[in-house]
Amino acid sequence: MDFFELTDFRIIDAIDIVLVAALLYYLYRLVKGTVAINIFIGIVIIYGIWWLTDLLEMELLSKILGGFLGVGMFALIVVFQQEIRKFLLMLGSTNFKANRIFRQFKSISTDTIATTDIQPVIAACRNMSQSKTGALIVIKRNNSLEFVKSSGDAMSVAVNQPILESIFYKNSPLHDGAMLIEGNTITATRVILPVSDDKKIPLRFGLRHRAAVGVSEKSDAVCLVVSEENGQISYLKDGDFVLYETLEQLTEIIHKDLS
């Protein structure tokens, strides 16, 4: 590459570099803290060596590494299937500003759009925490939850504190499983959720927490879990536990996530 080739550097080349860097960054975030991070780093190292051997015209080693990378792509789809699903879900769930602008031109009045009233939900979780009543609440955002909704009992009840507490009461026939909230309506109870097999989940968390991790990995829904053992209230989003200090702070976080 001589000086004249360097002067051919275009704006589109800079955009290309930025996009590749952003893609690698988000891939790193997806696998960070998991066993897959070691595989990801190994792939990056192998690709770097292949690029170097190709640049230095080391044909034999370059062909071997190139063939390994080509065939290995099919194996990577199997190894990284959870991460790929999560990455595609993240892209599909992104709310672009264009969509928000488009909604402003819809004829539906904003007064008729039901939004989740989180205050009674938090109040019910606080009372269930004090009585150590186990609960699992899934709140829909953008992605459809029909893939789990059909496993439970359909309902159509407005969100309110007494109903929430009565459903998860230990002697209630509806307490087992998850509750699904869409907008400001309880749409299903006794819902069976996919349980995550993520090894990084601490052993002290049981099936409720693993189910919350599982559904938040496969959708953009957020989950509230009340532990039956110690009454702790956990908040989960994107397959991770969200830390908070007070219930007031938790309420603000959920309001922000649902807005």
C-alpha positions, 0 to 999 in steps of 0.5 A, a space after each residue: 500500500 503506497 501513499 496514493 492508496 492511502 489518499 483513496 480512503 473514503 468516508 464510507 470506509 470510516 463508516 465501515 470501520 465504525 460499524 464493524 467495531 460496534 458489531 464486535 462490541 455488542 457481540 462482546 457484551 452478549 458473551 461477556 461473563 459466560 463460557 462463550 467469552 473464551 470461544 469468542 476471544 479464541 475466534 478473534 485471535 485465529 482470525 487475526 492470525 489468518 489476516 496476518 498470514 494472508 497479508 504476509 502471503 504465507 499461502 499454506 498457513 493462510 489456506 489452513 486457517 481460512 478453511 478452518 474459519 469457513 467450516 467452523 462457521 457452522 459449528 459456531 451457529 450451534 455453539 452460540 445459538 443462545 447469543 445469536 438469538 439474543 443478538 437478533 432479538 435485541 436488533 428486532 426489539 429496537 425502538 427507532 425514533 422513526 417508529 415513534 414519529 409514525 405513531 404520532 400520526 395514528 388516529 388512535 388517541 393516546 388516552 385509549 392506549 393502556 399502559 401498565 400501572 406499576 404502583 399496585 404491582 410494586 405494592 403487591 410485591 412488597 406485601 408478598 415479600 413481607 409474608 414470603 409469598 412466592 410470585 413471578 410476574 412477567 410484564 410485556 413490552 414490545 415482543 409478543 408473548 404468545 409462545 408462553 401465554 398459551 401454556 397458562 389460563 387466559 384471564 382479562 382482569 385489570 391490574 390491581 393490588 388485591 387481585 395480584 395478592 390473591 392470585 399468588 396466595 399460597 392456597 390459591 389454585 392460580 398461584 403456581 406458575 407465572 402471571 402475564 401482564 399486558 398493558 394494564 391487564 392481567 391476561 394469563 396465570 399459571 403460565 409455564 416459562 422456559 427455564 434458563 440453563 445459564 451457568 452464571 446464575 447463582 445456585 441460591 436462585 430457584 426455578 422462579 428466577 431461572 424461568 424469569 431469566 429464560 423468558 427475558 432472554 427470549 423476549 424483551 419482557 421484564 420480570 418481577 420475582 418474589 422469593 418464597 425463601 427470603 422474601 427478596 424482590 428481584 427485577 430481571 431484564 434481558 436475561 440479567 438481574 437489575 440491581 436497585 436499592 429501594 422500591 422507589 428506585 425500582 419503580 423508577 427503573 421499571 417506569 423507564 423500561 416500560 416507557 
